[in-house]
């Protein structure tokens, strides 16, 4: 029986407020629907059920390991015809002006001889998290960081295979990718303005490299910064939940776009595209839950991935990007 204490949204907010007000460190995990949340002091977190490794904290000590030279990794993505059904629903709403950008995702069955713990131990990512028997995450994407009273967000939008000729130049000059990125940066800037002052874009469209079992990917990010009120810790939960769901994995405008996502997608996201993080008593670090492998009740695995759809999107290109993201970050 699980020893994890799952909370509904309001209870999670109250607990985050309580810990924040008293400067008590805590780990948190929030699913996409904000219905299955964990907010727990690190000493009370069962490390046989939850393992995490973040830049700022973790309950997993790095140990020497032998990298598997050969492992099976065979995705079985849905057909382009199946993808078209979801894409067409999104595109119809874009055409009608109901959304400017919608993040469409899919669940891809994967055959592999790797366990969730294998993936957790071997993967290389800023943020790693495993819930035993449920899922593993290896996310490169910051949601928000709070440091010395300043809040930062680094939305990630735009992916290209680094082996593509002049890959960095291609993605930075792509009109569709540029418009998608600008939309998300504007959305996040508006989100932060709900809780912070002096909100500004401090870095715009810089490139990160992500190493995978299929080679290197380039991903485009920006940094937005704002100043929090001096008493932000007293209402940490209220403040944090006002930013949810994460804009980079929903779209704009956020409320209507979430309705479109629920109509278009053919599965429940669960913890995928939720958020997780750690508060050390003064500062907070968090990640968007992407790069996600889920274990289904029958023991099979699915990899959840997707991308942003705009009015300028090409269906085949978006389908191929969704498949391209089904990887494990081993190198």
C-alpha positions, 0 to 999 in steps of 0.5 A, a space after each residue: 500500500 502506498 504511503 504517499 499522501 495525495 491532496 486535492 488542489 485546495 489542501 495542497 495550497 493550504 499546505 504550501 502556504 503553511 510551509 512557506 510561512 514557516 520556512 519549512 522545506 518541502 517537495 511538491 508534485 502537481 498533476 495536470 488536473 491539479 487533483 492529485 498533489 503531493 506536498 511533503 517535507 523531504 524526511 517524510 517522503 518515502 524514497 522507496 516510492 518517490 525518487 527525485 534529483 533536481 539541481 537544487 535538491 534530491 533524495 537520490 545519491 548519485 552512485 557508480 553504474 554501468 551504462 547498458 551498451 545495448 538496450 531495446 527502445 521501439 516506439 509504436 506511434 499512432 498513425 498519421 490518420 489517427 493523429 489527424 483527428 486530434 490535429 484537425 480539432 485543434 486546427 478548427 479551433 485555431 481557424 475559429 479564433 478560439 486559440 492562438 496556440 494549442 499544445 497537442 500531445 499523444 501517448 506512444 506505446 514503447 517496447 523496451 527492456 528498460 525499467 522505470 528505475 533504469 531510465 531514472 538512473 541512466 538519464 541525464 536531465 536537469 530534473 529527474 523524478 520517478 514514482 514507483 510503478 507509475 512513471 519516470 520523468 527526465 525534464 529539461 524545462 524549468 517552470 519557475 525558480 524563485 531566488 532572493 525574491 525574484 521569480 524566473 520562468 524559462 519556457 521551452 518552445 522549438 525543437 530540431 535535430 542538431 544534425 540537420 544542416 545549419 540547424 540552429 539558424 533554421 529553427 531561429 529563422 523559422 516563421 512558425 516556430 518564431 511566432 509560437 515562441 513569441 506567443 508563449 513568452 507573452 503568455 508567461 510574461 502575463 502569468 508572472 505579472 499576476 503575482 510579480 512586478 517589474 516583469 521583463 524578458 531577460 533572454 530571448 530565444 537562446 538554444 540548449 542542447 539535449 543529448 538523446 539515444 538518437 543523437 542531439 536535439 536543439 531546443 529554444 528557450 527564453 527567460 522571463 523575470 519578475 520581482 515578488 512581494 516581500 511577503 510572498 512566502 506567506 501565500 506561496 501556495 496561492 501564488 504558485 497555483 495562480 500560474 497553473 497549468 503551465 503555459 508552455 504545455 497548454 497554450 493561449 488563451 489558457 482557459 479556452 485552450 485547455 478545453 480544446 486539449 480535452 476535446 482533441 486528446 485521446 487520453 488523460 495526461 495525468 502527471 504529464 505536463 504537471 509540475 514538480 519542485 522543491 522549496 528550501 525554506 527561502 527559494 523555490 525550484 520547479 520543472 514542467 513534467 515533460 519527457 515522460 514515460 508512464 507505466 500502465 496497469 498491465 505493465 506496458 509503457 507509454 511515452 507522452 509527447 507533443 508540440 505547439 500547434 499554430 495556424 501556420 503549423 504543418 500536420 506532417 511536420 508536427 506529427 514528426 516532431 511528436 515522434 522525434 521527442 520519444 527518446 531516452 536521454 542516454 549518451 
